Amino acid sequence: MSPVNVVIYGVGEIGGAIAKFLLEKPGVSITGAVDIDKSKVGKDLGEILNIGYKTGIKISSNIDAVLSDAKADIAIHATTSYLRDVYPQICELVKWNLNVISTCEELSYPYISEPELASKLDKLAKKHSVAILGTGINPGFIMDTLVIALTSVCQKIDKINVVRVVDASKRRLSFQRKIGVGLTLKEFERAVTSQNITGHIGLKQSIAMIASALSWNLQEVQVKPIEPVISATPIEFGDYQILRGQVLGIKQQAIGVINGKESIRLEFQAYLGAEEYDAITIHGVPELRQKIQPCIHGDIGTVAIITNFIPKILSAPAGLLTMKDLPLPSAFFGETFRQFKSLKRKR
């Protein structure tokens, strides 16, 4: 049985990690790679991934040229966080009759931030009989899908609290820069104002997905300002020499208001030296308290969930989908994904 053909759109840190994993996965063949980075264009994918061998796949900046030769079934899209920025890219992939799984955070539940674009994508996907999914570890699993699954054993729910704490010293340099590690307080405030520091994107989407799954009437999502975590003493972490008063990372909160009261609270913390965990508390009947420690690794988990959803997307109904619309998440260790491609897709 022939493999499922995959195109990688965006060969950055996450897209590259997904590509590297797929190269070792039975039943999958990477048939094309796209990136606009001039330092990557024209080079073999294996060279960019530093895997020690050539794949025969040249990275191109021309999506049409890649797709005309790739004979692909699905595109793994990993470029940026905002739907308005990736919308043209997703449309181009769909017009080539490709299913799409994207790491775009806003695409995880776009109806809360970009309802018009979400509607257009849904119509376009149905027209071409393909499925689109935005997912990852967060948003996409920890602070929304896992929460939704846990609510299935509840008779009554009064309030949901989710806290994710990440030790930034264990994450990639780009992530550390994204949360302002090593900045002074004034530098941090300027970076937030200029949006050079955006923190975690997706809290609003996770709240909206949970509310939708529970059929709660979400009145408002209050996204609180990003707060810096400040070092009280001089600290040394790897290449960082953090002085007293400098930034270790961030804290963020978002609140979902239902029937005039706080019903969902999500909190994300990421800073050097944090004690890692993912904690979900559901106040209701019964009251549930679930804690995973250390927290699920973001990059490793994202690579896994993107890959494991390839067979589910191939057999999913056409349209723009979210994690709550799909079968129960699970790992996939089958020899081939092609069997799912043959299942009849509902229009």
BAGU-257793 format. One line per 4 residues: number of its first residue (from 1); their letters; for each residue x, y, z of N, C-alpha, C. Coordinates in steps of 0.001 Angstrom, whole numbers, plus 500000, padded with zeros to 6 digits. Example, Ala and Ser with C-alpha at 12.3 -4.5 7.8 and 13.67 -1.06 7.14 Angstrom:
REM residues 2
1 = AS = 513190 494310 507800 512300 495500 507800 513200 496700 507800  512850 497750 507080 513670 498940 507140 512900 500030 507870
END
This chain:
REM residues 347
1 = MSPV = 500852 498809 500000 500000 500000 500000 500887 501239 500000  500591 502189 499117 501435 503369 498979 501312 504278 500192  502349 505067 500482 502324 505939 501652 501453 507166 501434  501154 507848 502517 500492 509143 502446 501555 510190 502150
5 = NVVI = 501321 511013 501154 502279 512032 500744 502018 513346 501484  503072 513886 502057 502971 515077 502897 503863 516190 502368  503329 517413 502376 504121 518603 502089 504311 519366 503394  505534 519807 503652 505837 520615 504827 505859 522079 504409
9 = YGVG = 504968 522872 504992 504921 524310 504686 505431 525062 505912  506690 525484 505848 507334 526146 506973 508317 525204 507634  509613 525396 507352 510641 524508 507888 511435 525247 508961  510706 525837 509911 511335 526468 511057 511598 525433 512135
13 = EIGG = 511639 525882 513376 511971 524956 514465 510911 523876 514634  509634 524271 514643 508578 523275 514813 508339 522498 513521  508228 523205 512398 508037 522515 511120 509180 521561 510819  510407 521970 511162 511559 521109 510955 511521 519875 511842
17 = AIAK = 511103 520063 513102 511005 518928 514023 509948 517934 513560  508836 518448 513020 507792 517574 512488 508318 516811 511274  509019 517527 510386 509577 516882 509191 510560 515787 509573  511413 516048 510532 512407 515058 510974 511715 513804 511509
21 = FLLE = 510648 514004 512282 509910 512872 512834 509206 512083 511737  508616 512795 510766 507896 512126 509680 508829 511300 508797  510062 511740 508662 511021 510986 507852 511285 509599 508431  511044 509438 509719 511251 508147 510383 509953 507372 510548
25 = KPGV = 508837 507946 510125 507520 507353 510369 507115 506452 509206  506777 505190 509457 506313 504315 508376 504998 504809 507787  504820 504619 506509 503557 504951 505873 503403 506395 505469  504468 507192 505636 504429 508610 505276 505615 508928 504381
29 = SITG = 505375 509762 503381 506459 510207 502511 506374 511715 502344  507441 512417 502675 507491 513859 502440 507841 514078 500975  506953 514758 500258 507152 514937 498818 507401 516393 498428  507437 517291 499423 507703 518687 499116 507904 519484 500383
33 = AVDI = 508657 520601 500273 508910 521472 501418 508949 522917 500946  508275 523788 501710 508160 525194 501346 508630 526073 502500  509426 527082 502170 509840 528074 503156 510295 529328 502414  510060 530493 503019 510453 531749 502360 511838 532210 502782
37 = DKSK = 512455 531526 503750 513783 531898 504225 514808 531657 503117  515440 532734 502647 516379 532628 501530 517568 531732 501851  517908 531623 503130 519039 530774 503504 518706 529291 503395  517422 528967 503257 516996 527572 503144 516592 527194 501729
41 = VGKD = 516097 528160 500977 515587 527883 499631 516688 527292 498744  516353 526209 498064 517281 525545 497154 518116 524462 497800  518084 524386 499121 518871 523374 499824 518045 522119 500057  518730 521015 500214 518057 519752 500496 517477 519796 501913
45 = LGEI = 516287 519238 502064 515628 519225 503366 516506 518563 504422  517212 517506 504054 518081 516816 504999 519199 517700 505518  519704 518578 504660 520768 519498 505077 520241 520485 506119  519045 521008 505884 518445 521974 506814 518114 521300 508142
49 = LNIG = 517681 520049 508081 517328 519326 509299 518554 518760 510013  519702 518802 509342 520960 518317 509923 520846 516852 510353  520347 516032 509424 520133 514615 509746 521218 513704 509174  522172 514295 508469 523303 513500 508002 523127 512831 506663
53 = YKTG = 522012 513054 506000 521822 512488 504659 520875 513375 503863  520925 513225 502536 520055 514004 501669 518738 513265 501437  517659 514021 501387 516336 513432 501190 515884 513470 499733  516541 514307 498933 516088 514511 497561 514986 515541 497452
57 = IKIS = 514607 516131 498580 513561 517167 498602 514227 518529 498715  514108 519345 497685 514645 520695 497709 513611 521663 498269  514030 522496 499190 513126 523500 499758 512915 524614 498745  511656 524987 498545 511302 526008 497562 510447 527082 498205
61 = SNID = 510513 528279 497671 509641 529363 498128 508388 529465 497270  508324 528660 496218 507204 528700 495274 506243 527554 495565  505154 527861 496236 504206 526813 496644 503579 526126 495444  503264 526881 494404 502645 526274 493222 503586 525275 492550
65 = AVLS = 504866 525640 492469 505835 524739 491850 505968 523449 492660  505960 523580 493981 506071 522404 494834 504856 521507 494677  503669 522095 494737 502447 521304 494735 502141 520703 493364  502644 521304 492322 502408 520739 490989 503165 519422 490805
69 = DAKA = 504224 519226 491600 505024 518007 491491 504839 517045 492660  504297 517534 493774 504329 516770 495020 503331 515614 495082  502205 515723 494380 501136 514715 494460 500798 514397 495916  500590 515478 496667 500419 515346 498107 498967 515107 498508
73 = DIAI = 498790 514473 499666 497481 514258 500269 497187 515290 501351  498240 515746 502034 498057 516600 503191 499260 517524 503346  498991 518716 503856 500064 519672 504150 500148 519883 505648  501366 519850 506174 501624 520236 507554 502122 521669 507510
77 = HATT = 501337 522563 508075 501587 524001 507961 502078 524543 509300  503276 525151 509303 503859 525655 510554 504615 526952 510263  503881 528062 510258 504541 529336 509953 504387 530356 511076  503157 530832 511317 502982 531878 512319 501682 531673 513085
81 = SYLR = 501433 532547 514065 500377 532325 515054 499027 532919 514697  498987 533868 513776 497776 534637 513540 497086 534226 512240  495788 533988 512323 495044 533481 511174 495059 534453 510010  494962 535739 510288 494948 536717 509199 496232 536636 508375
85 = DVYP = 497338 536307 509023 498611 536195 508309 498700 534902 507493  498155 533816 508027 498301 532523 507343 497133 532212 506418  496084 533010 506480 494881 532740 505676 495202 532517 504187  495989 533401 503538 496294 533158 502116 497051 531850 501895
89 = QICE = 497930 531493 502832 498692 530258 502700 497778 529036 502788  496863 529057 503759 495929 527933 503917 495035 527811 502685  494546 528952 502204 493688 528932 501006 494403 528318 499815  495672 528682 499643 496442 528150 498517 496558 526627 498608
93 = LVKW = 496791 526126 499798 496905 524677 499989 495583 523974 499700  494494 524559 500191 493173 523958 499998 492794 523944 498520  493149 524998 497801 492820 525061 496377 493550 523991 495565  494600 523439 496156 495287 522305 495526 494728 520983 496047
97 = NLNV = 493569 521062 496669 492863 519873 497188 493653 519132 498272  494339 519896 499104 495109 519312 500188 494389 519464 501526  494392 518402 502305 494026 518510 503703 495134 519291 504403  494793 519986 505486 495778 520829 506162 495696 520637 507673
101 = ISTC = 496849 520394 508287 496980 520492 509739 497980 521603 510006  497557 522588 510799 498380 523773 511024 498666 523977 512506  499836 524538 512785 500190 524904 514153 499746 526315 514506  499085 527010 513583 498619 528381 513832 497695 528400 515051
105 = EELS = 498080 529126 516101 497328 529116 517348 495894 529610 517184  495715 530680 516433 494362 531220 516268 493457 530272 515490  494044 529413 514668 493254 528471 513883 492695 527341 514745  493179 527204 515972 492676 526142 516847 491198 526329 517166
109 = YPYI = 490765 527571 517269 489336 527889 517400 489135 529308 516879  489110 529474 515551 489145 530806 514941 487847 531591 515035  486773 530926 515443 485468 531599 515473 485414 532719 516499  486300 532707 517493 486302 533729 518526 487077 534976 518093
113 = SEPE = 488061 534831 517216 488900 535969 516834 488723 536398 515380  488465 535443 514487 488338 535741 513056 487155 534972 512465  485925 535280 512886 484775 534492 512427 484548 534539 510913  484796 535672 510281 484579 535773 508835 485572 534907 508063
117 = LASK = 486842 534974 508460 487850 534147 507795 487589 532669 508051  487126 532352 509260 486803 530957 509585 485690 530444 508687  484673 531259 508482 483552 530864 507624 484013 530649 506183  484880 531528 505704 485385 531400 504332 486221 530128 504178
121 = LDKL = 487052 529840 505167 487868 528626 505102 487004 527373 505125  485962 527392 505938 485066 526242 506021 484399 525981 504668  483905 527039 504042 483260 526893 502734 484248 526405 501675  485454 526964 501700 486461 526576 500709 486863 525112 500888
125 = AKKH = 487041 524693 502143 487419 523300 502404 486336 522338 501941  485082 522681 502184 483982 521822 501754 483877 521780 500229  484150 522894 499588 484124 522944 498124 485153 521983 497537  486320 521885 498185 487394 521029 497667 487437 519667 498352
129 = SVAI = 486451 519408 499217 486331 518125 499907 487592 517754 500692  488089 518721 501458 489247 518488 502322 488932 519005 503721  489791 518661 504669 489617 519105 506056 490788 519977 506482  490485 520947 507344 491489 521853 507901 491412 521754 509416
133 = LGTG = 492566 521652 510071 492614 521600 511528 493782 522425 512034  493529 523257 513036 494595 523933 513760 494757 523266 515112  495959 522816 515423 496163 522136 516698 497615 522242 517139  497901 521655 518276 499225 521679 518877 499062 521214 520307
137 = INPG = 500081 521403 521105 499959 520991 522496 499185 522019 523306  499352 523311 522927 498655 524377 523656 498714 525671 522842  497586 526094 522248 496260 525484 522303 496197 524210 521459  495161 523428 521708 494948 522207 520953 494789 520979 521820
141 = FIMD = 495415 520990 523011 495278 519797 523843 495177 520106 525337  496262 520591 525943 496328 520654 527401 495242 521530 528015  495088 522745 527505 494193 523707 528145 492801 523736 527521  492520 522783 526622 491176 522744 526027 490687 521312 525802
145 = TLVI = 491318 520556 524894 490825 519210 524583 490853 518283 525795  491943 518300 526540 492037 517462 527740 490998 517884 528774  490779 519185 528894 489757 519704 529812 488369 519199 529405  488068 519304 528124 486768 518862 527603 486552 517386 527899
149 = ALTS = 487592 516565 527706 487472 515125 527968 487162 514862 529440  487800 515594 530337 487575 515382 531767 486162 515775 532200  485559 516730 531504 484198 517140 531876 483173 516047 531603  483538 515033 530829 482562 513998 530452 482072 513186 531645
153 = VCQK = 482797 513213 532764 482366 512456 533942 481669 513347 534976  481359 514575 534588 480744 515512 535522 479226 515596 535313  478486 515604 536408 477044 515847 536369 476739 517338 536388  477635 518094 536999 477440 519533 537138 478811 520203 537145
157 = IDKI = 478906 521354 536502 480167 522106 536490 479874 523557 536855  480542 524040 537883 480396 525437 538297 481508 526315 537739  482728 525777 537726 483867 526582 537310 485018 525668 536902  485823 526147 535948 486990 525397 535472 488230 526273 535616
161 = NVVR = 489268 525712 536220 490557 526395 536337 491652 525523 535738  492475 526116 534895 493594 525392 534294 494852 526232 534455  495927 525587 534918 497215 526268 535080 498288 525439 534385  499054 526075 533537 500203 525427 532890 501452 526218 533269
165 = VVDA = 502437 525535 533850 503684 526177 534270 504848 525489 533562  505664 526283 532873 506754 525780 532040 508081 526359 532520  509078 525501 532655 510434 525958 532957 511090 526388 531648  511220 527686 531455 511733 528216 530192 513183 527835 529936
169 = SKRR = 513927 527466 530975 515325 527074 530770 515442 525769 529984  514342 525015 529902 514335 523747 529177 513768 523895 527763  513499 525115 527359 512906 525346 526053 513901 526031 525119  513547 526105 523844 514447 526660 522843 514661 528156 523060
173 = LSFQ = 515771 528655 522512 516165 530050 522692 515101 531015 522187  514489 530695 521054 513470 531587 520492 512283 531741 521438  511937 530670 522153 510863 530743 523138 511273 531638 524299  512516 531510 524752 512997 532339 525856 512972 533815 525483
177 = RKIG = 513353 534114 524263 513303 535508 523807 511872 536006 523717  510984 535116 523315 509566 535472 523161 508938 535909 524478  509477 535395 525590 508911 535739 526900 509779 536747 527658  510787 537299 526986 511530 538416 527565 512603 538060 528566
181 = VGLT = 513106 536845 528543 514119 536435 529514 515343 537347 529436  515777 537859 530589 516982 538675 530669 516775 540167 530499  515562 540595 530149 515294 542023 529981 515128 542719 531331  515379 544018 531335 515012 544808 532501 513505 545036 532462
185 = LKEF = 512954 545499 533564 511514 545732 533607 511082 546761 532569  511855 547824 532417 511502 548851 531429 511594 548304 530010  512637 547512 529741 512768 546897 528411 511598 545967 528140  511185 545222 529157 510053 544308 529022 508776 545079 528705
189 = ERAV = 508522 546138 529437 507307 546942 529222 507283 547532 527821  508444 548009 527345 508507 548555 525979 508247 547460 524945  508798 546269 525197 508624 545164 524259 507168 544709 524192  506477 544723 525321 505054 544367 525335 504241 545419 524588
193 = TSQN = 504554 546700 524838 503833 547789 524172 504010 547737 522659  505219 547420 522215 505504 547349 520774 505119 546011 520165  504611 545095 521008 504210 543742 520617 505377 542889 520128  506586 543238 520539 507714 542351 520315 507646 541160 521267
197 = ITGH = 506959 541358 522380 506628 540261 523283 505112 540130 523295  504622 539014 522810 503181 538762 522773 502768 537700 523778  503772 537010 524318 503449 535937 525242 502781 534767 524542  501998 534024 525316 501302 532859 524767 500046 533291 524023
201 = IGLK = 499897 532795 522812 498706 533081 522003 497839 531831 521999  496574 531991 522357 495677 530845 522321 494779 530700 523525  494981 531497 524569 494126 531387 525751 492667 531681 525398  492454 532709 524598 491093 533056 524181 490456 531922 523394
205 = QSIA = 491237 531310 522495 490721 530216 521676 490378 528998 522534  491222 528692 523518 490968 527540 524384 489694 527733 525201  489499 528922 525728 488286 529208 526495 487051 529044 525621  487108 529592 524410 485961 529515 523506 485652 528078 523109
209 = MIAS = 486689 527246 522917 486465 525854 522560 485800 525089 523702  486266 525325 524916 485665 524665 526082 484202 525065 526219  483938 526356 526136 482565 526851 526278 481650 526266 525212  482146 526194 523982 481349 525643 522893 481041 524164 523126
213 = ALSW = 482045 523410 523585 481840 521979 523827 480801 521736 524917  480738 522648 525891 479798 522503 527004 478455 523189 526727  478328 523780 525531 477120 524544 525159 476859 525685 526136  477927 526266 526642 477818 527443 527499 477758 528692 526635
217 = NLQE = 476953 529644 527032 476847 530922 526321 477977 531836 526783  479045 531850 526015 480219 532651 526360 479942 534123 526065  479879 534925 527120 479568 536344 526955 480799 537188 526679  481920 536805 527281 483113 537637 527175 484345 536814 527542
221 = VQVK = 485453 537139 526871 486751 536592 527267 487645 537763 527647  488059 537786 528889 488935 538842 529388 490370 538319 529400  491182 538852 528504 492600 538477 528465 493372 539520 529253  493957 539099 530341 494656 540016 531228 496013 540412 530640
225 = PIEP = 496534 541595 531018 497863 542009 530541 498949 541016 530957  499956 540887 530118 501087 540013 530421 501856 540584 531611  502162 539720 532578 502929 540140 533747 504330 539536 533704  505351 540321 534023 506699 539749 534076 506946 539016 535392
229 = VISA = 507729 537968 535322 508228 537308 536532 509630 537845 536760  509849 538513 537893 511092 539216 538157 511972 538424 539123  513264 538379 538827 514207 537687 539697 514465 538489 540970  514340 537835 542107 514583 538497 543387 516060 538485 543764
233 = TPIE = 516810 537583 543145 518237 537452 543412 518978 537173 542112  520298 537416 542052 521068 537049 540851 521006 535536 540620  520788 535141 539361 520635 533723 539018 521433 533440 537746  522026 532262 537678 522728 531831 536479 522008 530635 535885
237 = FGDY = 521547 530770 534632 520890 529685 533914 521537 529545 532548  522397 528538 532382 523025 528334 531083 523774 529573 530628  523367 530120 529490 524015 531310 528947 523534 532592 529604  522526 532491 530447 521952 533688 531053 522584 533989 532408
241 = QILR = 522965 535234 532591 523379 535755 533889 522303 536777 534298  521336 536315 535056 520193 537146 535401 520493 537933 536674  520386 539239 536583 520605 540098 537734 519304 540284 538510  519435 540684 539729 518261 541005 540545 517447 542094 539845
245 = GQVL = 516145 541852 539696 515268 542825 539051 515065 542596 537564  515811 541638 536973 515611 541332 535561 514520 540271 535389  514067 540140 534153 512915 539295 533844 513331 537833 533676  512585 536957 534343 512766 535514 534202 511791 534908 533208
249 = GIKQ = 510671 535595 532971 509623 535071 532089 508322 535800 532318  507210 535097 532097 505907 535763 532112 504846 534952 532851  503775 535669 533208 502533 535064 533670 501394 535701 532883  500432 534891 532486 499267 535383 531753 498007 534702 532256
253 = QAIG = 496899 535446 532188 495611 534880 532574 494537 535316 531581  493549 534457 531421 492361 534799 530640 491150 534216 531349  490048 534935 531285 488830 534546 532008 487658 534492 531041  486908 533409 531114 485682 533294 530333 484484 533590 531208
257 = VING = 483665 534547 530782 482493 534978 531549 481242 534338 530955  480529 533614 531781 479288 532953 531374 478210 533295 532399  477042 533761 531915 475945 534174 532793 476396 535198 533828  477269 536089 533386 477697 537191 534242 478746 536847 535275
261 = KESI = 479274 535634 535273 480267 535277 536280 481452 534548 535647  482577 534614 536346 483767 533904 535889 483519 532404 535963  483631 531745 534809 483374 530304 534761 484566 529494 534269  485451 530127 533523 486664 529461 533043 487840 530405 533273
265 = RLEF = 488851 529916 533950 490073 530705 534148 491261 529869 533698  492018 530413 532750 493237 529769 532281 494435 530622 532665  495467 529981 533166 496682 530699 533549 497895 529997 532956  498727 530791 532296 499950 530282 531681 501150 530984 532299
269 = QAYL = 502106 530192 532767 503332 530737 533336 504521 530081 532648  505512 530884 532293 506730 530350 531694 507890 531222 532141  508805 530657 532905 509957 531426 533375 511095 530487 533761  512283 531031 533824 513457 530229 534167 513314 529661 535568
273 = GAEE = 513548 528354 535698 513549 527721 536998 512198 527378 537563  511140 527508 536778 509790 527206 537265 509644 525718 537568  508844 525398 538570 508493 524008 538863 507347 523618 537933  507636 522780 536974 506701 522525 535883 505521 521650 536302
277 = YDAI = 504341 522004 535783 503178 521130 535922 502041 521649 535046  501102 520761 534749 499815 521109 534130 498737 520696 535113  497883 521622 535494 496859 521330 536497 495486 521755 535994  494531 520837 536095 493147 521099 535704 492261 520853 536918
281 = TIHG = 491483 521858 537287 490532 521717 538386 489135 522029 537871  488229 521086 538054 486835 521287 537660 486001 521284 538936  485456 522436 539258 484596 522560 540431 483170 522175 540035  482671 521116 540620 481333 520657 540272 481031 519355 540967
285 = VPEL = 480249 518536 540301 479878 517224 540839 480233 516155 539808  481274 515340 540080 482192 515451 541214 483224 516541 540966  483951 516932 542000 485063 517873 541819 486295 517092 541385  486925 517564 540305 488083 516868 539748 489335 517727 539884
289 = RQKI = 490431 517084 540260 491726 517754 540319 492759 516853 539649  493232 517294 538486 494190 516506 537715 495490 517297 537584  496615 516677 537952 497907 517356 537851 498905 516454 537150  499552 516975 536132 500601 516273 535402 501913 516976 535720
293 = QPCI = 502868 516230 536244 504127 516853 536647 505302 515951 536298  506310 516466 535584 506377 517810 535032 505347 518010 533921  505235 519230 533457 504258 519513 532406 504631 518770 531119  503655 518594 530246 503913 517972 528943 504815 518900 528127
297 = HGDI = 505880 518360 527586 506833 519181 526827 506155 519733 525576  506197 521039 525417 505468 521692 524336 505885 521267 522948  507189 521296 522657 507656 520975 521308 507469 519495 520980  507862 518632 521921 507713 517194 521692 506243 516828 521514
301 = GTVA = 505393 517387 522382 503967 517107 522305 503333 517615 521025  503768 518793 520565 503213 519351 519329 503563 518484 518128  504811 518051 518036 505219 517168 516945 504371 515892 516946  504156 515343 518129 503388 514103 518239 501936 514295 517829
305 = IITN = 501294 515326 518349 499864 515484 518089 499595 515819 516626  500473 516611 516019 500330 516909 514590 500411 515620 513768  501404 514800 514061 501599 513552 513324 500466 512562 513574  500068 512436 514829 499025 511462 515174 497659 511817 514601
309 = FIPK = 497473 513079 514221 496186 513465 513650 496132 513362 512133  497212 512964 511503 497172 512774 510054 496088 511766 509658  496040 510567 510249 494985 509627 509830 493584 510107 510170  493425 510843 511261 492088 511320 511653 491587 512393 510690
313 = ILSA = 492491 513234 510223 492096 514278 509269 491788 513681 507907  492521 512656 507504 492274 512040 506200 490885 511429 506109  490333 511003 507246 489006 510386 507225 487921 511270 507846  488282 512511 508184 487320 513416 508820 486389 514039 507790
317 = PAGL = 485238 514569 508220 484356 515294 507307 485062 516516 506732  484681 516921 505551 485276 518105 504941 484860 519355 505693  485759 520336 505714 485453 521607 506343 486534 522033 507304  486320 523187 507940 487215 523683 508975 486812 523050 510297
321 = LTMK = 487710 522280 510892 487410 521524 512093 488233 522023 513278  487746 521718 514479 488522 521966 515684 488678 520641 516411  489502 520623 517426 489758 519377 518146 488496 518789 518759  487553 519613 519139 486325 519100 519745 485411 518421 518717
325 = DLPL = 485685 518642 517436 484859 518055 516384 485335 516673 515945  486484 516255 516435 487129 515046 515921 487055 513890 516907  487339 512663 516448 487345 511512 517356 488362 511694 518476  488249 510866 519480 489134 510907 520638 490602 510904 520205
329 = PSAF = 491393 511867 520685 492816 511884 520328 493528 510622 520802  494489 510180 520025 495277 509012 520410 496544 508966 519581  497518 508227 520082 498716 507968 519287 498362 506980 518184  499134 507017 517089 498906 506081 515987 500213 505384 515666
333 = FGET = 500221 504071 515796 501439 503304 515548 501252 502277 514431  500269 502530 513559 500051 501631 512441 501160 501746 511407  501206 500797 510520 502249 500772 509499 501971 501734 508354  500708 502093 508169 500394 502999 507069 499195 503854 507421
337 = FRQF = 499198 505063 506886 498061 505974 507045 497112 505848 505855  497530 505163 504809 496777 505165 503555 495376 504593 503714  495182 503670 504631 493860 503081 504818 492815 504140 505144  493238 505205 505834 492299 506257 506204 491927 507119 505004
341 = KSLK = 492828 507213 504043 492578 508013 502860 491443 507431 502038  491259 506131 502131 490251 505470 501306 488841 505561 501901  488734 506012 503155 487430 506129 503765 486657 507264 503103  485366 507081 502943 484555 508085 502268 484394 509328 503135
345 = RKR = 484707 510462 502581 484574 511716 503308 483198 512283 503113  482580 512712 504199 481249 513308 504137 481338 514755 503699  480460 515152 502818 480412 516542 502397 479358 517297 503213
END
